[in-house]
């Protein structure tokens, strides 16, 4: 079942996000099960909303590709506050496609 994943991560800065994105290259080599990724920065830090085919797909992507870079190479100590909810409905506006 598809899920919506949301998290907040105050420790992540735009520089850290870009460093991880450049190393992991998820836009060039999309993670298995990822449907949509939206990230933004607010006064309280970094926020993400994703749609995944399953919670397990997200968990595997984090363990295999994100954590080795973010925690291993870049030394981030904290974890995000992750929440999963079953996807009820998805709409993509006509003509919308691509990354960034």
URQUIZI-V798166 format. One line per field, one symbol per residue. phi: phi as a letter, one per 20 degrees, with the letter a starting at -180 (. if undefined). psi: psi as a letter, one per 30 degrees, with the letter a starting at -180 (. if undefined). burial: + if it has 9 or more other C-alpha atoms within 8 Angstrom, else -. Layout:
phi=???
psi=???
burial=???
//
This chain:
phi=.fcddcbcbgffdgffgfffgfeflffecgfgnedbcccbdcgeoeccccdcfaffgfgffffeceggefeffemfeecfeecdcffebcccfgneandl
psi=kklkkklkjefkleeeeeeeeeeehffeikkkfkekkkklkafgakkkklklfleeeeeeeeeeeeeeeeedefgkellljkkkkkkekkkkkkfklll.
burial=-+++++++++-++--++--++--++-------++--+---+---+++++++++++-++--+++-++++++++-----------+--+-------------
//
